[in-house]
């Protein structure tokens, strides 16, 4: 005779945030060209002449990141992402 013991398996389900919107720039668009131009100009303006320690490097990198974000959001559009269709443009992101 066999002894059978029931098996119990716990499967944790973790909530994960799945974005339904994202910002993008259309390939080969005027917005892409403007974004690249402004980003290049921002890179040219980065002043590394007073870069003498790690703290100043972090400050310069943070400033560049902030400026890059401003340029990105200026030239990108908000896109709604759905599971049933391709993304579509939405100004209300």
LINLINZI-V685671 format. One line per field, one symbol per residue. phi: phi as a letter, one per 20 degrees, with the letter a starting at -180 (. if undefined). Layout:
phi = ???
This chain:
phi = .deddfeccedfddfcfdfdbbebdfgmdfffffgfgfffffffefedfdfcbffffffffffffffffffgffdecededcedbffcfbeef
